[in-house]
Amino acid sequence: MFDSLTDRLDKVFRNLRGKGYLTEQNIKDALREIRIALLEADVNYRIVKNFISEVEKRAIGEEVMKSLTPGQQVVKIVYDQLVALMDTEGFELKVYNNKLTKVMLVGLQGSGKTTACAKLALYYRKKGIKPMMVACDVYRPAAIEQLKILGKQIDIPVVSEDTKDVYKIAEKALNLASQQLINLLIFDTAGRLQIDEPMMDELVRLKAQIKPDYILFVADATTGQEAVNVAKEFYDKLTFDAVILTKLDGDARGGAALSIKAVTDRPIAFVGIGEKISDLEVFYPDRMASRILGMGDVLTLIEKAEQAIDEKESEKLAKKMLKNQFTLNDFLKQLQNIKKMGSLESIIRMIPGMGHKLPADLKIDDKAFKHIEAIIQSMTEKEREHPEIINGSRRLRIAKGSGQSVTEVNRLLRQFDEMKKMMKRFSSPQGKRDLENMMKRSG
């Protein structure tokens, strides 16, 4: 996500932080590099011009030139401008459990509308809302079937009809929603490979029939500036309320995320950050600005951890770790919890100071988790609780049972043993002091 932009900006800021004081020329040189980075990230050139102008206005002034940490002050100014550029102005898609909210998804074919429909339904179902999806994309082959399959996976009903009459399907959905006391009705509408009049006329008529509470434009982040241009055309015809930006995990540049609000004057409400149906996040400009500047995203990481890890289970585990009673069964549970939080790469990139240190083209293979799980699951219960009993013949049996090599089994056991030693060290009074000092230094 924004890897190339993050990498470019990190180099600029590293250079600034290395200087004890800054001159106007230093700042202008840095801004020139930032301008190039934003243009290469496919950000709209007018937005880049305004952005640089605002940063320059603040950066070449007393707050930076007389600061004890001028480099950090410039970073703060750029951060503030990024937040302002993506500002959602407090937009929230409000859904209640005592009345019906109607949401209409629009966008071009291939933008990810159908998947976004399921992701949105699942997101609100987790909040205690009763959703229903409506298959109004009657032109794309297999679109209705795709929505039905997704609905079955997440156990959310889908309304469809064997007809190309989208108004009839919409009417049926509205009636069913009323009968079944549905709280959220999401309409997956048809897209085209390009904007055309019949498509827009149908959407305008459907809007008039449904009277949606919200219209969300679904844009593919990887198409960059093209997504912004299409958004502008849709907005002119339909006046949508907000944007769902899909495939953000595959967007190394960031042009769409940084331009779409300024061009349409409509905020990004949600972002798709992976292929799983659970991979949908509320969009927070401040958190996204932190990610772009390589500062991580601790708040999102904490939220993901809270969703994935049971609080009582976590307290129980902490006690076991302090008593050095951590077993391979506990280790397996933690791996499974981490998997619920998303890909290992996305988690690492949310850790402050870690994201920008990873090479932009680095791909961390989550299959390593599966290999470790297979090895532990091939052990007996006694072996998991007491790995010290695992001798040569047991290692060979575990390797065969897991489909891994004996070397891989040995590596896992060695790493687990080292981890336990580290836990034992930090559980001692001196270890706790060492850990506190480490945290103070890193902060």
Buried (B, 14 or more C-beta within 10 A) or exposed (E): BBBBBBBBBBEBBEBBEEEEEBEEEBBEBBBEBBBEBBBEBBBBEEBBEBBBEBBBEBBBEEEBBEBEEBBBBBBBBBBBBBBBBBBBEEBEBEBEEEEBBBBBBBBBBEBBBBBBBBBBBBBBBEEEBBBBBBBBBBBBEEBBEBBBEBBEEBEBBBBBBEEEEBBEBBBBBBEBBEEEEBBBBBBBBBBBEEBEEEBBEBBEEBBEEBEBBBBBBBBBBBBBBBBBBBBBBBBEBBEBBBBBBBBBBBBBBBBBBBBBBBBBEBBBBBBBBBEBBBBBBBBBBBBBBBBBBBBBBEEBBEBBBEEBBEEEEEEEBEEBBBEEEBBBEBBBBBBEBBBEBBBBBBBBBBEBEEBBEBEEEEEBEBEEBEBBBBBBEBBEEEBBBEBEEBEEEBBEBBBEBBEBEBEBBEBBBEEBEEEBEEBBBBBEEEBEEEEEEEEEEEE
